[in-house]
Amino acid sequence: METATKQLALVAVLAGMLMISGCKQQPSAAGSSQSKSIPEAGVVTMATGPVTLTMELSGRISPQMVAEVRPQVGGIIQKRLFTEGGDVKAGEALYQIDPATYKAALASARAALAKAEANVFTLRQKAERYKQLVTINAVSRQDYDDANAALKQAEADVDASKAAVETARINLDYTRITSPISGRIGRSAVTPGALVTANQATALATIQQLDPVYVDMTQSSADLLRLKRELASGEIKGAQAGQAKVKLILEDESHYPQEGTLKFSEVTVDQSTGSVTLRASFPNPNQLLLPGMFVRGLVQEGVREQAMLVPQRGVTRDTAGNAIVLVAGEGGVVERRMIKTERAIGDAWLISNGLKVGEQVIVEGVQRIRPGATVKPVPFTGQTPAPDSQSAAKRP
């Protein structure tokens, strides 16, 4: 009997403990259900504004002026008068050819001129005397005509001798080879003692003008047609003629500090590449830009007044490659929206349709949110490109 009483007491104690435990678990479960709230999602509100559109084009540096130095007379090089790789000015002496033979040729030409001039003096005196004598029939008319003809021939010989003297003087001057332009000169192809000939195929040296320089960039004809259509329709507002600005990105990804100006566009399309050439001029005071260097140019296309940008982090693509965004609609219900992207501008996509001003695009937590779910939109605090930004434009 006593044993049965103990068992009943033990059962009563266990039952009480279970009831107390149940009472404690009920508030916990209630708290858990209350803590389960709507998830937050970082959103960006769509707006429109002006965006400066630019093209990123590959190009090469080319000098504004190039001169290949060649001799205009033949002879032995006596001296080289410049430092290889240095700067030279127009008219500065570069080489000296042995002038001895050309000095002798000039002296001979001058002697021939003096002889011709002396002959003219004699024949002129004779012609004047015959002119007086022919009036009194002291000489025949034929003798007078012969004297005049000899005088004219002598005067022509004087003119020819003067031309010969000038030619000899020019050839003597050509023995001193000078720089035709100002710029930086490269290595010399000859040394003192070398024999050179007039107008030889091999240049003695090459001079290049490096300030300013040209940047020749290639643009596809398809992009050129698109740009012309957008300008004609007023979709973008083009830069004024002669004022299109160009910036450079160098081979090491650094930005060139000086800004250039677009000069002209080629008038024909390269049949092998389907592209046209754009030429820009850049100041190069420190001669950082060297001919042949590969660069990328950022060329201004124009300004789109009503542009809409979507951060790239909020855009995904389906299996067909279509751009997709998630929009926090009315009541925070997530919608899946297909958009059309035109080009990348910085860390955003420029879009042409699919979104409206004021809609909220989810850019944070996209991977864990599904269409149809309910979210609490909160402003995204990360950096977002402003509509009035200027960035390089690339095709998506």
BALOBA-1460 file (C-alpha; in Angstrom, 3 decimals):
// residues 396
<rec num="1" residu="m" x="0.000" y="0.000" z="0.000"/>
<rec num="2" residu="e" x="2.766" y="2.363" z="0.882"/>
<rec num="3" residu="t" x="4.489" y="1.515" z="-2.424"/>
<rec num="4" residu="a" x="1.366" y="2.352" z="-4.430"/>
<rec num="5" residu="t" x="1.100" y="5.672" z="-2.628"/>
<rec num="6" residu="k" x="4.709" y="6.552" z="-3.577"/>
<rec num="7" residu="q" x="4.079" y="5.660" z="-7.226"/>
<rec num="8" residu="l" x="0.987" y="7.908" z="-7.357"/>
<rec num="9" residu="a" x="2.969" y="10.777" z="-5.831"/>
<rec num="10" residu="l" x="5.753" y="10.310" z="-8.437"/>
<rec num="11" residu="v" x="3.229" y="10.342" z="-11.289"/>
<rec num="12" residu="a" x="1.702" y="13.528" z="-9.924"/>
<rec num="13" residu="v" x="5.106" y="15.213" z="-9.737"/>
<rec num="14" residu="l" x="5.952" y="14.222" z="-13.350"/>
<rec num="15" residu="a" x="2.599" y="15.480" z="-14.570"/>
<rec num="16" residu="g" x="3.180" y="18.813" z="-12.868"/>
<rec num="17" residu="m" x="6.605" y="19.139" z="-14.434"/>
<rec num="18" residu="l" x="5.181" y="18.431" z="-17.872"/>
<rec num="19" residu="m" x="2.521" y="21.088" z="-17.402"/>
<rec num="20" residu="i" x="5.085" y="23.638" z="-16.289"/>
<rec num="21" residu="s" x="7.279" y="22.759" z="-19.290"/>
<rec num="22" residu="g" x="4.318" y="23.140" z="-21.651"/>
<rec num="23" residu="c" x="3.504" y="26.528" z="-20.175"/>
<rec num="24" residu="k" x="7.081" y="27.723" z="-20.768"/>
<rec num="25" residu="q" x="7.152" y="26.478" z="-24.393"/>
<rec num="26" residu="q" x="3.937" y="28.257" z="-25.408"/>
<rec num="27" residu="p" x="5.253" y="31.803" z="-24.916"/>
<rec num="28" residu="s" x="8.500" y="30.844" z="-26.730"/>
<rec num="29" residu="a" x="6.593" y="29.590" z="-29.739"/>
<rec num="30" residu="a" x="4.501" y="32.713" z="-29.765"/>
<rec num="31" residu="g" x="7.618" y="34.872" z="-29.612"/>
<rec num="32" residu="s" x="9.123" y="32.924" z="-32.494"/>
<rec num="33" residu="s" x="6.118" y="33.519" z="-34.702"/>
<rec num="34" residu="q" x="6.131" y="37.182" z="-33.788"/>
<rec num="35" residu="s" x="9.844" y="37.517" z="-34.666"/>
<rec num="36" residu="k" x="9.269" y="36.147" z="-38.166"/>
<rec num="37" residu="s" x="8.948" y="39.443" z="-40.159"/>
<rec num="38" residu="i" x="9.024" y="40.600" z="-43.809"/>
<rec num="39" residu="p" x="12.644" y="40.625" z="-45.174"/>
<rec num="40" residu="e" x="14.210" y="43.901" z="-46.220"/>
<rec num="41" residu="a" x="15.533" y="44.499" z="-49.748"/>
<rec num="42" residu="g" x="17.811" y="47.309" z="-50.895"/>
<rec num="43" residu="v" x="16.170" y="49.168" z="-53.783"/>
<rec num="44" residu="v" x="17.024" y="51.994" z="-56.160"/>
<rec num="45" residu="t" x="14.229" y="54.261" z="-57.378"/>
<rec num="46" residu="m" x="14.339" y="54.814" z="-61.123"/>
<rec num="47" residu="a" x="14.837" y="58.357" z="-62.413"/>
<rec num="48" residu="t" x="15.871" y="59.980" z="-65.687"/>
<rec num="49" residu="g" x="18.452" y="62.650" z="-66.377"/>
<rec num="50" residu="p" x="21.130" y="63.767" z="-68.841"/>
<rec num="51" residu="v" x="23.999" y="61.348" z="-69.497"/>
<rec num="52" residu="t" x="27.058" y="62.075" z="-71.619"/>
<rec num="53" residu="l" x="27.554" y="59.079" z="-73.883"/>
<rec num="54" residu="t" x="31.071" y="58.110" z="-74.900"/>
<rec num="55" residu="m" x="32.616" y="55.401" z="-77.054"/>
<rec num="56" residu="e" x="35.706" y="53.433" z="-76.087"/>
<rec num="57" residu="l" x="37.758" y="52.875" z="-79.233"/>
<rec num="58" residu="s" x="41.180" y="51.324" z="-79.728"/>
<rec num="59" residu="g" x="43.827" y="53.379" z="-81.484"/>
<rec num="60" residu="r" x="47.492" y="54.091" z="-82.151"/>
<rec num="61" residu="i" x="49.642" y="57.144" z="-81.634"/>
<rec num="62" residu="s" x="51.057" y="58.741" z="-84.772"/>
<rec num="63" residu="p" x="53.253" y="61.840" z="-85.082"/>
<rec num="64" residu="q" x="51.746" y="64.997" z="-86.470"/>
<rec num="65" residu="m" x="54.676" y="65.435" z="-88.866"/>
<rec num="66" residu="v" x="57.316" y="62.955" z="-90.071"/>
<rec num="67" residu="a" x="60.369" y="63.784" z="-92.174"/>
<rec num="68" residu="e" x="62.866" y="61.259" z="-93.523"/>
<rec num="69" residu="v" x="66.230" y="62.955" z="-94.022"/>
<rec num="70" residu="r" x="67.902" y="62.086" z="-97.336"/>
<rec num="71" residu="p" x="70.873" y="63.698" z="-99.137"/>
<rec num="72" residu="q" x="70.148" y="65.769" z="-102.230"/>
<rec num="73" residu="v" x="73.760" y="65.537" z="-103.453"/>
<rec num="74" residu="g" x="76.275" y="62.743" z="-103.312"/>
<rec num="75" residu="g" x="79.526" y="62.643" z="-101.415"/>
<rec num="76" residu="i" x="81.368" y="61.505" z="-98.307"/>
<rec num="77" residu="i" x="79.853" y="62.300" z="-94.891"/>
<rec num="78" residu="q" x="82.389" y="64.387" z="-92.976"/>
<rec num="79" residu="k" x="80.460" y="65.036" z="-89.743"/>
<rec num="80" residu="r" x="77.297" y="64.097" z="-87.922"/>
<rec num="81" residu="l" x="76.137" y="67.234" z="-86.137"/>
<rec num="82" residu="f" x="73.268" y="65.996" z="-83.915"/>
<rec num="83" residu="t" x="72.740" y="63.727" z="-80.916"/>
<rec num="84" residu="e" x="70.692" y="60.625" z="-81.626"/>
<rec num="85" residu="g" x="67.344" y="60.703" z="-79.848"/>
<rec num="86" residu="g" x="67.582" y="64.445" z="-79.229"/>
<rec num="87" residu="d" x="65.379" y="67.345" z="-80.256"/>
<rec num="88" residu="v" x="66.258" y="69.336" z="-83.362"/>
<rec num="89" residu="k" x="64.823" y="72.510" z="-84.839"/>
<rec num="90" residu="a" x="63.912" y="73.287" z="-88.428"/>
<rec num="91" residu="g" x="67.012" y="74.447" z="-90.331"/>
<rec num="92" residu="e" x="69.459" y="72.931" z="-87.858"/>
<rec num="93" residu="a" x="72.480" y="71.236" z="-89.475"/>
<rec num="94" residu="l" x="72.452" y="67.444" z="-89.208"/>
<rec num="95" residu="y" x="75.267" y="66.216" z="-91.521"/>
<rec num="96" residu="q" x="78.134" y="67.771" z="-93.453"/>
<rec num="97" residu="i" x="79.067" y="66.268" z="-96.828"/>
<rec num="98" residu="d" x="82.566" y="66.954" z="-98.215"/>
<rec num="99" residu="p" x="82.010" y="70.243" z="-100.129"/>
<rec num="100" residu="a" x="85.317" y="70.422" z="-102.066"/>
<rec num="101" residu="t" x="84.018" y="69.359" z="-105.484"/>
<rec num="102" residu="y" x="80.929" y="71.551" z="-105.156"/>
<rec num="103" residu="k" x="83.021" y="74.591" z="-104.253"/>
<rec num="104" residu="a" x="85.084" y="73.975" z="-107.390"/>
<rec num="105" residu="a" x="81.919" y="73.620" z="-109.484"/>
<rec num="106" residu="l" x="80.632" y="76.939" z="-108.134"/>
<rec num="107" residu="a" x="83.930" y="78.684" z="-108.929"/>
<rec num="108" residu="s" x="83.852" y="77.261" z="-112.479"/>
<rec num="109" residu="a" x="80.282" y="78.448" z="-112.987"/>
<rec num="110" residu="r" x="81.147" y="81.923" z="-111.783"/>
<rec num="111" residu="a" x="84.135" y="82.078" z="-114.198"/>
<rec num="112" residu="a" x="81.903" y="81.026" z="-117.077"/>
<rec num="113" residu="l" x="79.482" y="83.777" z="-116.114"/>
<rec num="114" residu="a" x="82.241" y="86.385" z="-116.090"/>
<rec num="115" residu="k" x="83.364" y="85.230" z="-119.541"/>
<rec num="116" residu="a" x="79.840" y="85.441" z="-120.903"/>
<rec num="117" residu="e" x="79.327" y="88.895" z="-119.445"/>
<rec num="118" residu="a" x="82.625" y="90.093" z="-121.009"/>
<rec num="119" residu="n" x="81.518" y="88.744" z="-124.404"/>
<rec num="120" residu="v" x="78.219" y="90.592" z="-124.088"/>
<rec num="121" residu="f" x="80.052" y="93.873" z="-123.491"/>
<rec num="122" residu="t" x="82.061" y="93.498" z="-126.724"/>
<rec num="123" residu="l" x="79.069" y="92.473" z="-128.840"/>
<rec num="124" residu="r" x="76.901" y="95.267" z="-127.447"/>
<rec num="125" residu="q" x="79.485" y="97.862" z="-128.430"/>
<rec num="126" residu="k" x="79.703" y="96.343" z="-131.898"/>
<rec num="127" residu="a" x="75.933" y="96.319" z="-132.328"/>
<rec num="128" residu="e" x="75.699" y="99.987" z="-131.326"/>
<rec num="129" residu="r" x="78.390" y="100.984" z="-133.864"/>
<rec num="130" residu="y" x="76.691" y="99.010" z="-136.638"/>
<rec num="131" residu="k" x="73.433" y="100.710" z="-135.831"/>
<rec num="132" residu="q" x="74.994" y="104.094" z="-136.645"/>
<rec num="133" residu="l" x="76.863" y="102.832" z="-139.704"/>
<rec num="134" residu="v" x="73.897" y="101.101" z="-141.283"/>
<rec num="135" residu="t" x="72.063" y="104.447" z="-141.517"/>
<rec num="136" residu="i" x="74.747" y="105.796" z="-143.861"/>
<rec num="137" residu="n" x="75.167" y="102.470" z="-145.640"/>
<rec num="138" residu="a" x="78.726" y="102.085" z="-144.271"/>
<rec num="139" residu="v" x="77.871" y="98.460" z="-143.409"/>
<rec num="140" residu="s" x="75.364" y="96.163" z="-144.934"/>
<rec num="141" residu="r" x="72.007" y="95.488" z="-143.325"/>
<rec num="142" residu="q" x="73.008" y="91.814" z="-143.047"/>
<rec num="143" residu="d" x="76.095" y="92.641" z="-140.984"/>
<rec num="144" residu="y" x="73.958" y="94.753" z="-138.677"/>
<rec num="145" residu="d" x="71.444" y="91.918" z="-138.229"/>
<rec num="146" residu="d" x="74.262" y="89.423" z="-137.536"/>
<rec num="147" residu="a" x="75.705" y="91.745" z="-134.863"/>
<rec num="148" residu="n" x="72.303" y="92.032" z="-133.141"/>
<rec num="149" residu="a" x="71.814" y="88.249" z="-133.250"/>
<rec num="150" residu="a" x="75.266" y="87.652" z="-131.751"/>
<rec num="151" residu="l" x="74.451" y="90.128" z="-128.976"/>
<rec num="152" residu="k" x="71.183" y="88.384" z="-128.110"/>
<rec num="153" residu="q" x="72.931" y="85.002" z="-128.106"/>
<rec num="154" residu="a" x="75.600" y="86.352" z="-125.760"/>
<rec num="155" residu="e" x="72.930" y="87.759" z="-123.440"/>
<rec num="156" residu="a" x="71.262" y="84.320" z="-123.403"/>
<rec num="157" residu="d" x="74.622" y="82.773" z="-122.542"/>
<rec num="158" residu="v" x="74.845" y="85.170" z="-119.586"/>
<rec num="159" residu="d" x="71.409" y="84.044" z="-118.339"/>
<rec num="160" residu="a" x="72.455" y="80.394" z="-118.693"/>
<rec num="161" residu="s" x="75.679" y="81.074" z="-116.829"/>
<rec num="162" residu="k" x="73.764" y="82.776" z="-114.022"/>
<rec num="163" residu="a" x="71.495" y="79.695" z="-113.740"/>
<rec num="164" residu="a" x="74.579" y="77.457" z="-113.655"/>
<rec num="165" residu="v" x="76.055" y="79.580" z="-110.852"/>
<rec num="166" residu="e" x="72.773" y="79.315" z="-108.890"/>
<rec num="167" residu="t" x="72.668" y="75.551" z="-109.409"/>
<rec num="168" residu="a" x="76.248" y="75.185" z="-108.218"/>
<rec num="169" residu="r" x="75.492" y="77.354" z="-105.185"/>
<rec num="170" residu="i" x="72.411" y="75.264" z="-104.313"/>
<rec num="171" residu="n" x="74.391" y="72.031" z="-104.621"/>
<rec num="172" residu="l" x="77.063" y="73.475" z="-102.366"/>
<rec num="173" residu="d" x="74.381" y="74.386" z="-99.798"/>
<rec num="174" residu="y" x="73.009" y="70.829" z="-100.033"/>
<rec num="175" residu="t" x="76.313" y="69.507" z="-98.714"/>
<rec num="176" residu="r" x="75.107" y="70.866" z="-95.385"/>
<rec num="177" residu="i" x="72.097" y="68.632" z="-94.677"/>
<rec num="178" residu="t" x="69.593" y="70.457" z="-92.441"/>
<rec num="179" residu="s" x="66.433" y="69.439" z="-90.579"/>
<rec num="180" residu="p" x="63.242" y="70.157" z="-92.560"/>
<rec num="181" residu="i" x="61.041" y="70.230" z="-89.423"/>
<rec num="182" residu="s" x="61.335" y="70.611" z="-85.666"/>
<rec num="183" residu="g" x="60.964" y="67.446" z="-83.632"/>
<rec num="184" residu="r" x="62.786" y="64.465" z="-82.148"/>
<rec num="185" residu="i" x="65.347" y="62.717" z="-84.315"/>
<rec num="186" residu="g" x="65.998" y="58.994" z="-84.178"/>
<rec num="187" residu="r" x="69.140" y="56.988" z="-84.733"/>
<rec num="188" residu="s" x="71.513" y="57.740" z="-87.588"/>
<rec num="189" residu="a" x="71.757" y="55.221" z="-90.417"/>
<rec num="190" residu="v" x="75.268" y="56.368" z="-91.444"/>
<rec num="191" residu="t" x="78.485" y="57.397" z="-89.775"/>
<rec num="192" residu="p" x="81.209" y="59.858" z="-90.854"/>
<rec num="193" residu="g" x="83.111" y="58.427" z="-93.813"/>
<rec num="194" residu="a" x="80.053" y="56.843" z="-95.417"/>
<rec num="195" residu="l" x="79.339" y="57.510" z="-99.084"/>
<rec num="196" residu="v" x="75.841" y="58.795" z="-99.784"/>
<rec num="197" residu="t" x="74.078" y="59.503" z="-103.070"/>
<rec num="198" residu="a" x="71.441" y="62.004" z="-104.072"/>
<rec num="199" residu="n" x="67.850" y="60.951" z="-103.212"/>
<rec num="200" residu="q" x="68.922" y="57.485" z="-102.073"/>
<rec num="201" residu="a" x="66.254" y="55.044" z="-100.881"/>
<rec num="202" residu="t" x="67.683" y="54.680" z="-97.354"/>
<rec num="203" residu="a" x="66.980" y="57.630" z="-95.075"/>
<rec num="204" residu="l" x="69.892" y="58.987" z="-93.071"/>
<rec num="205" residu="a" x="67.598" y="59.641" z="-90.086"/>
<rec num="206" residu="t" x="63.928" y="60.202" z="-89.286"/>
<rec num="207" residu="i" x="62.484" y="63.229" z="-87.473"/>
<rec num="208" residu="q" x="59.058" y="63.092" z="-85.833"/>
<rec num="209" residu="q" x="57.077" y="65.952" z="-84.358"/>
<rec num="210" residu="l" x="55.733" y="64.716" z="-81.006"/>
<rec num="211" residu="d" x="53.867" y="67.756" z="-79.682"/>
<rec num="212" residu="p" x="51.058" y="67.594" z="-80.515"/>
<rec num="213" residu="v" x="50.417" y="64.026" z="-81.708"/>
<rec num="214" residu="y" x="47.570" y="62.282" z="-83.495"/>
<rec num="215" residu="v" x="45.559" y="59.336" z="-82.196"/>
<rec num="216" residu="d" x="44.005" y="57.272" z="-84.994"/>
<rec num="217" residu="m" x="41.056" y="55.210" z="-83.728"/>
<rec num="218" residu="t" x="38.784" y="52.768" z="-85.543"/>
<rec num="219" residu="q" x="34.992" y="52.703" z="-85.247"/>
<rec num="220" residu="s" x="32.676" y="50.171" z="-86.848"/>
<rec num="221" residu="s" x="30.453" y="51.491" z="-89.617"/>
<rec num="222" residu="a" x="27.423" y="49.982" z="-87.821"/>
<rec num="223" residu="d" x="28.082" y="52.143" z="-84.748"/>
<rec num="224" residu="l" x="28.545" y="55.158" z="-87.005"/>
<rec num="225" residu="l" x="25.156" y="54.546" z="-88.638"/>
<rec num="226" residu="r" x="23.481" y="54.129" z="-85.237"/>
<rec num="227" residu="l" x="25.021" y="57.362" z="-83.986"/>
<rec num="228" residu="k" x="23.836" y="59.269" z="-87.057"/>
<rec num="229" residu="r" x="20.291" y="57.930" z="-86.642"/>
<rec num="230" residu="e" x="20.176" y="58.917" z="-82.960"/>
<rec num="231" residu="l" x="21.487" y="62.388" z="-83.767"/>
<rec num="232" residu="a" x="18.972" y="62.816" z="-86.601"/>
<rec num="233" residu="s" x="16.051" y="61.730" z="-84.409"/>
<rec num="234" residu="g" x="17.110" y="63.999" z="-81.541"/>
<rec num="235" residu="e" x="17.463" y="61.047" z="-79.178"/>
<rec num="236" residu="i" x="20.925" y="62.313" z="-78.289"/>
<rec num="237" residu="k" x="22.299" y="65.818" z="-78.600"/>
<rec num="238" residu="g" x="25.641" y="65.868" z="-80.404"/>
<rec num="239" residu="a" x="28.655" y="67.979" z="-79.536"/>
<rec num="240" residu="q" x="29.260" y="71.100" z="-81.587"/>
<rec num="241" residu="a" x="31.559" y="70.781" z="-84.580"/>
<rec num="242" residu="g" x="35.212" y="70.810" z="-83.602"/>
<rec num="243" residu="q" x="34.406" y="70.541" z="-79.893"/>
<rec num="244" residu="a" x="34.097" y="66.767" z="-79.396"/>
<rec num="245" residu="k" x="36.459" y="65.902" z="-76.545"/>
<rec num="246" residu="v" x="38.531" y="62.739" z="-76.317"/>
<rec num="247" residu="k" x="40.271" y="61.161" z="-73.326"/>
<rec num="248" residu="l" x="42.949" y="58.473" z="-73.398"/>
<rec num="249" residu="i" x="43.574" y="55.287" z="-71.437"/>
<rec num="250" residu="l" x="47.177" y="54.143" z="-71.756"/>
<rec num="251" residu="e" x="48.534" y="50.595" z="-71.991"/>
<rec num="252" residu="d" x="49.043" y="50.386" z="-68.222"/>
<rec num="253" residu="e" x="45.364" y="51.350" z="-67.644"/>
<rec num="254" residu="s" x="46.338" y="54.816" z="-66.430"/>
<rec num="255" residu="h" x="44.505" y="57.879" z="-67.728"/>
<rec num="256" residu="y" x="46.403" y="60.434" z="-69.791"/>
<rec num="257" residu="p" x="46.120" y="63.804" z="-68.009"/>
<rec num="258" residu="q" x="45.667" y="65.907" z="-71.155"/>
<rec num="259" residu="e" x="42.362" y="66.069" z="-73.056"/>
<rec num="260" residu="g" x="42.286" y="65.908" z="-76.844"/>
<rec num="261" residu="t" x="39.971" y="67.111" z="-79.592"/>
<rec num="262" residu="l" x="38.396" y="65.072" z="-82.378"/>
<rec num="263" residu="k" x="39.628" y="66.438" z="-85.708"/>
<rec num="264" residu="f" x="37.829" y="64.457" z="-88.411"/>
<rec num="265" residu="s" x="36.331" y="61.134" z="-89.447"/>
<rec num="266" residu="e" x="37.483" y="59.223" z="-92.512"/>
<rec num="267" residu="v" x="35.091" y="59.497" z="-95.456"/>
<rec num="268" residu="t" x="35.434" y="55.886" z="-96.622"/>
<rec num="269" residu="v" x="34.900" y="52.522" z="-94.935"/>
<rec num="270" residu="d" x="37.733" y="49.993" z="-94.876"/>
<rec num="271" residu="q" x="36.400" y="47.059" z="-96.901"/>
<rec num="272" residu="s" x="38.495" y="44.494" z="-95.036"/>
<rec num="273" residu="t" x="37.416" y="45.537" z="-91.519"/>
<rec num="274" residu="g" x="34.141" y="47.399" z="-92.041"/>
<rec num="275" residu="s" x="35.390" y="50.317" z="-89.948"/>
<rec num="276" residu="v" x="36.176" y="53.993" z="-90.327"/>
<rec num="277" residu="t" x="39.088" y="55.948" z="-88.838"/>
<rec num="278" residu="l" x="38.654" y="58.796" z="-86.382"/>
<rec num="279" residu="r" x="41.601" y="61.132" z="-85.791"/>
<rec num="280" residu="a" x="42.082" y="63.152" z="-82.609"/>
<rec num="281" residu="s" x="44.824" y="65.602" z="-81.683"/>
<rec num="282" residu="f" x="46.451" y="65.543" z="-78.229"/>
<rec num="283" residu="p" x="48.986" y="67.888" z="-76.641"/>
<rec num="284" residu="n" x="52.132" y="66.014" z="-75.655"/>
<rec num="285" residu="p" x="54.391" y="68.485" z="-73.804"/>
<rec num="286" residu="n" x="56.194" y="65.781" z="-71.810"/>
<rec num="287" residu="q" x="56.377" y="63.454" z="-74.834"/>
<rec num="288" residu="l" x="54.739" y="60.663" z="-72.873"/>
<rec num="289" residu="l" x="52.860" y="59.570" z="-75.994"/>
<rec num="290" residu="l" x="55.182" y="57.883" z="-78.491"/>
<rec num="291" residu="p" x="54.411" y="56.910" z="-82.111"/>
<rec num="292" residu="g" x="53.060" y="53.384" z="-82.423"/>
<rec num="293" residu="m" x="51.826" y="53.220" z="-78.822"/>
<rec num="294" residu="f" x="48.500" y="51.400" z="-78.328"/>
<rec num="295" residu="v" x="45.840" y="53.411" z="-76.484"/>
<rec num="296" residu="r" x="42.102" y="53.416" z="-75.908"/>
<rec num="297" residu="g" x="40.205" y="56.591" z="-76.645"/>
<rec num="298" residu="l" x="37.025" y="57.731" z="-74.915"/>
<rec num="299" residu="v" x="35.193" y="59.781" z="-77.539"/>
<rec num="300" residu="q" x="32.126" y="61.854" z="-76.716"/>
<rec num="301" residu="e" x="29.094" y="60.841" z="-78.779"/>
<rec num="302" residu="g" x="26.662" y="63.332" z="-77.317"/>
<rec num="303" residu="v" x="24.217" y="63.837" z="-74.454"/>
<rec num="304" residu="r" x="21.034" y="61.827" z="-73.904"/>
<rec num="305" residu="e" x="18.712" y="64.116" z="-72.002"/>
<rec num="306" residu="q" x="16.291" y="61.481" z="-70.651"/>
<rec num="307" residu="a" x="18.503" y="58.528" z="-69.809"/>
<rec num="308" residu="m" x="17.713" y="55.836" z="-67.237"/>
<rec num="309" residu="l" x="20.460" y="53.847" z="-65.509"/>
<rec num="310" residu="v" x="20.137" y="50.587" z="-63.594"/>
<rec num="311" residu="p" x="22.976" y="49.332" z="-61.348"/>
<rec num="312" residu="q" x="24.578" y="46.242" z="-62.851"/>
<rec num="313" residu="r" x="24.405" y="44.392" z="-59.536"/>
<rec num="314" residu="g" x="20.613" y="44.375" z="-59.821"/>
<rec num="315" residu="v" x="20.529" y="42.865" z="-63.315"/>
<rec num="316" residu="t" x="20.650" y="39.151" z="-64.049"/>
<rec num="317" residu="r" x="20.184" y="37.232" z="-67.277"/>
<rec num="318" residu="d" x="18.036" y="34.253" z="-68.131"/>
<rec num="319" residu="t" x="19.124" y="31.265" z="-70.204"/>
<rec num="320" residu="a" x="18.268" y="33.143" z="-73.392"/>
<rec num="321" residu="g" x="20.517" y="36.047" z="-72.404"/>
<rec num="322" residu="n" x="17.683" y="38.489" z="-71.689"/>
<rec num="323" residu="a" x="18.306" y="41.076" z="-68.966"/>
<rec num="324" residu="i" x="16.082" y="40.580" z="-65.909"/>
<rec num="325" residu="v" x="15.449" y="42.756" z="-62.824"/>
<rec num="326" residu="l" x="13.288" y="42.301" z="-59.742"/>
<rec num="327" residu="v" x="10.942" y="45.177" z="-58.961"/>
<rec num="328" residu="a" x="9.354" y="45.838" z="-55.552"/>
<rec num="329" residu="g" x="5.790" y="46.572" z="-56.639"/>
<rec num="330" residu="e" x="2.686" y="47.625" z="-54.750"/>
<rec num="331" residu="g" x="2.658" y="46.262" z="-51.222"/>
<rec num="332" residu="g" x="6.269" y="45.126" z="-51.557"/>
<rec num="333" residu="v" x="5.344" y="42.226" z="-53.843"/>
<rec num="334" residu="v" x="8.322" y="41.240" z="-55.973"/>
<rec num="335" residu="e" x="7.836" y="41.259" z="-59.751"/>
<rec num="336" residu="r" x="10.133" y="39.799" z="-62.381"/>
<rec num="337" residu="r" x="10.704" y="42.306" z="-65.183"/>
<rec num="338" residu="m" x="12.503" y="41.925" z="-68.509"/>
<rec num="339" residu="i" x="14.420" y="45.024" z="-69.642"/>
<rec num="340" residu="k" x="16.399" y="46.035" z="-72.715"/>
<rec num="341" residu="t" x="19.965" y="47.199" z="-72.084"/>
<rec num="342" residu="e" x="21.853" y="49.338" z="-74.569"/>
<rec num="343" residu="r" x="25.347" y="49.729" z="-73.112"/>
<rec num="344" residu="a" x="27.347" y="49.733" z="-69.909"/>
<rec num="345" residu="i" x="28.083" y="53.120" z="-68.354"/>
<rec num="346" residu="g" x="30.408" y="52.730" z="-65.401"/>
<rec num="347" residu="d" x="28.814" y="50.171" z="-63.067"/>
<rec num="348" residu="a" x="25.322" y="50.624" z="-64.507"/>
<rec num="349" residu="w" x="23.334" y="49.632" z="-67.580"/>
<rec num="350" residu="l" x="21.716" y="52.235" z="-69.804"/>
<rec num="351" residu="i" x="18.244" y="50.871" z="-70.572"/>
<rec num="352" residu="s" x="15.794" y="51.763" z="-73.340"/>
<rec num="353" residu="n" x="12.594" y="50.097" z="-72.056"/>
<rec num="354" residu="g" x="11.181" y="47.800" z="-69.391"/>
<rec num="355" residu="l" x="11.099" y="50.237" z="-66.451"/>
<rec num="356" residu="k" x="9.266" y="53.427" z="-65.556"/>
<rec num="357" residu="v" x="10.257" y="56.437" z="-63.516"/>
<rec num="358" residu="g" x="9.541" y="55.890" z="-59.825"/>
<rec num="359" residu="e" x="9.687" y="52.086" z="-59.868"/>
<rec num="360" residu="q" x="11.895" y="50.442" z="-57.258"/>
<rec num="361" residu="v" x="14.483" y="47.982" z="-58.556"/>
<rec num="362" residu="i" x="15.946" y="45.509" z="-56.061"/>
<rec num="363" residu="v" x="19.743" y="45.641" z="-56.131"/>
<rec num="364" residu="e" x="20.606" y="44.009" z="-52.797"/>
<rec num="365" residu="g" x="19.552" y="40.484" z="-51.888"/>
<rec num="366" residu="v" x="18.537" y="39.568" z="-55.433"/>
<rec num="367" residu="q" x="19.810" y="35.984" z="-55.113"/>
<rec num="368" residu="r" x="17.612" y="35.128" z="-52.105"/>
<rec num="369" residu="i" x="14.415" y="36.858" z="-53.263"/>
<rec num="370" residu="r" x="11.918" y="35.195" z="-55.564"/>
<rec num="371" residu="p" x="9.104" y="36.706" z="-57.658"/>
<rec num="372" residu="g" x="5.820" y="36.794" z="-55.735"/>
<rec num="373" residu="a" x="7.495" y="37.179" z="-52.350"/>
<rec num="374" residu="t" x="6.834" y="40.200" z="-50.161"/>
<rec num="375" residu="v" x="9.731" y="42.430" z="-49.157"/>
<rec num="376" residu="k" x="10.229" y="45.660" z="-47.294"/>
<rec num="377" residu="p" x="11.949" y="48.146" z="-49.693"/>
<rec num="378" residu="v" x="14.745" y="50.183" z="-48.123"/>
<rec num="379" residu="p" x="16.987" y="52.673" z="-49.975"/>
<rec num="380" residu="f" x="20.188" y="51.085" z="-51.193"/>
<rec num="381" residu="t" x="23.157" y="52.754" z="-49.514"/>
<rec num="382" residu="g" x="25.843" y="51.637" z="-51.989"/>
<rec num="383" residu="q" x="27.248" y="53.935" z="-54.656"/>
<rec num="384" residu="t" x="24.913" y="54.313" z="-57.599"/>
<rec num="385" residu="p" x="25.791" y="56.212" z="-60.790"/>
<rec num="386" residu="a" x="23.952" y="59.484" z="-61.162"/>
<rec num="387" residu="p" x="22.156" y="60.181" z="-64.457"/>
<rec num="388" residu="d" x="24.429" y="63.149" z="-65.158"/>
<rec num="389" residu="s" x="27.626" y="61.072" z="-64.928"/>
<rec num="390" residu="q" x="30.146" y="60.793" z="-67.764"/>
<rec num="391" residu="s" x="31.426" y="57.276" z="-68.367"/>
<rec num="392" residu="a" x="32.846" y="55.118" z="-71.105"/>
<rec num="393" residu="a" x="30.140" y="53.321" z="-73.032"/>
<rec num="394" residu="k" x="30.459" y="49.691" z="-74.071"/>
<rec num="395" residu="r" x="28.040" y="47.373" z="-75.745"/>
<rec num="396" residu="p" x="26.347" y="44.791" z="-73.447"/>
